[in-house]
């Protein structure tokens, strides 16, 4: 079977307080898929269930080694999911507020690309 890309969506996510790269990454993925409808999965690609989609997620985020991958992939409701993390995104100096759980004054920004693939006979 051959794989063909059906759609690529991009998103951005921020954790302003708490310095959690997992939160920034999950928000970036959620932002990427927030306004999608994929009728082409059934009407064009002929899949019978959305779990047949192959969903590849790539996220650039500060401190990627600290990302809890299962929490990021849990944002996606369907598909055979995979996640590739890389160092990137942005660290912006904000304001630490102890009551919000800040460890320092960093705000973490992540960017994501979500690619949906389908398997075809050609």
N, C-alpha and C positions, 0 to 999 in steps of 0.2 A: 504494500500500500504506500502511496505517496502522501506526504503531508503538504497542505496548502494553508497559507495564512488567510484568515477571514477578516480579522480586524486587529488594529493596534490602538490602544488608548493610553494617554499619558495623564499623570496626575502629580499633585504636590501635597505634602502633609507636613504639619508643624507640631512640635511639642514645645510650647512656650514655657511650661513649668514642670519640673520633675526630671528633666534631662533623660528621657527614656527614648532611645532610638527605635525601639519596637513600636511605640505609640506613633512616632512620626512616620515610620514605614507603613504601618497599617492604615493610617490616615491618607497617605499618598495613594495606596492601592484603592481604598474606598473612593477617593476623589476620582481616580481614573475610570472606575466603573459606575459611578453614581448616576449617570444620565444615559444609560445604554439600554437598548432593546435589541435583541439579536434574532429577529425572525428568520434571517438568512440561514441560521443553523438548521432549521427545519425546511424552509421553503427553497433554499438553494443547495445546501450541502446534503440535505436528506437525512440528517441524524434523527433518531427516534427519541432520544433523551439528552438533556443538556450535560449529563455526566460523561457523554461520549466526546465532548470537546477536550482538546488539549490546551491547557491554560498555562502559559509560561510568564512568570513575573520576574522583572528585573528591577531592583531598587538600589539606588545610590544614596547612602545615608552616612552621617558621621558615626563612628564606632560600630561598624557592621558586625563585628565579632560579638557584640552584646545583644544583638537582635534575637528574639525568640521566634523562630521561623514558623512554628505551628500557629502562633497567634496572628501573624501576618497573613498566612494562607487561609485562615478561618474567615477572613473578610469575604472571600470568594464563595458564593453559594453553590457552585457546581463546577464540574470539570475534573480532569486528571491534572492536578496542579503541581507545579514546581516553582522554586524560588532561587534566584541567583542574586546574592548580595555583593555589593562592592562599596568601597570607600568613596564617598562623594557627598553630594548635598551641600549643606552649608551650616556653619555654626555662627550665630549672631549673638552679640552681647546684649542681653536684656537687663532685667532687674530681678535679683533673687528675692523671693518672698517666702519666708520661713513657713507661714501658715499654709502655703500651697505645696509644701514638700520639696522646695528647691534645694539642691545640693550646691549650686553655684548660679551664676547669672547667664548661663548659656541657654539659648533657644536653638533647638535642632530642627533643621529643614531637610526633608527627604524628597526625592523625585522618583517616580515609578513609571514603567512602561509595562502594560499588560497586553500580551499577544495571544489571540485565540487562533488555534490551528484546528483543522479538520483533516481526517484521513479520507482519501479518495482512491478510487481504482485506477485513476490515470495520473 
